[in-house]
């Protein structure tokens, strides 16, 4: 099947990309906008296929998955999905830079000069300008932000709230002289350095493996406005022996099958499977099939397919348990997740050392009260500016803090990295002596995976 699939790929090149067979196990699809690598790894009688797409614009991974090559139709379907992502990069080839100052008058003129200079230099750069009040509403469309010197005091806060974007202050001399050429050179150099640094940085890990005798595959699903990320780890007797990250625009249950099939091919057996999913998890039913819009009984489906015990949890609950492993001094914990761009987040709650799920998994679903609270604006609009995000997060936390009285609150919210601001706002409602300790969480996947593993062990009664 491997040879047939390679032949099929080589017969499907078109004007959008060129197919190059690097060696017998690697094929590359090269376009003006990105590169896709297809790698074949033979394991015993089977083959694992990996698809990776890297953008030429910023050298970031836009697509990654792997699967066991055993179904020709499924392999071709995934290949078509990969090619669609590769071709779509041409719509995002231009580096978009957002300029901002207290009002957008001076930066608008400068943006126009920068666009004219970029065009004369035949560079794929586009500049636009907005008031600093609208940065968060617009930022999702842009690769970088450059602020004028007069609002340079905002630089650190913007860098903290936008960790995945390059945020710079325009050098005063360049802005005063409207030196478009040197400014473009400045941002080119800074983008190069930013992408190199991001490439070198390893994911922050807060691994707190429990002592156990099982081989557990933990899978955590996280979604944002542009893509789905599926993190997984294989724990064997308290040691991580395999881990990876799947990146796709949308996902379905077959992506989880591919992870499990590949792990079984590489490692022969799994004792338990844990899955952490967004949203309400009730009786292990959570994943919604994008074609039928029906919820899938994940426990029954996976146990019938793999003959392995399967446990499904809400991902915020898993994160709360993971945080408790790192901070065993706290018995009452709230883990609040507020993904960037989402008006409503969710909470994992631990009371007296036990995770609270509530009837049918309802606990922590703040959407049922937050959108009806007295807010200064719609929460989906508020979350797009700094003060609005603080208002949304504090109002979401207030009822849970008053009811649970937590010792600690962990917050995953890129728009509100300053925990002192959160604490000060909550102090206007709750006396300071009753407020918990606050922790800012930048990278949540490790907490989810470790917490999920602990939940699985608890279910089978193993410590």
ABEGO torsion letter per residue (X at the ends): XAAAAAAAAAAABBAABBBBBABAABBBBBBAABBBBBBBBBBEABBBBBBBBBBAAAGBBABBBBBBBABAAAAAAAAAAAAAAAAAAAAAABBBBBBBBABAAAAAAAAAAAAAAAAAAGBBBBBBBBBAAAAAAAAAABABBBBBAAAAAAAAAAAAABAABBBBBBBAAAAAAGBAAAAAAAAAAAAAAAAAAAAABBBBBBBBBBBBABBBBBBBBBBBAABBBBBBBBBBGGBBABBBBBBBABBBAAAAAAAAAAAAAAAGBBABBBBBBBEBBBGGBABBBAAAGBBBBAAAAAAAAAGBBBBBBBAAAAAAAAAAAABAABABBBBBBBBBGBABBBBBBBBGGBBBAEBGGABGBAAAAAAABBBABBAAAAAABAAAAAAAAAAAAAAAAAAAGBABBBBBBAABABAAAAAAAAAAABBAAABBBBBBBABAAAAAAAAAAAAAAAAAGBX
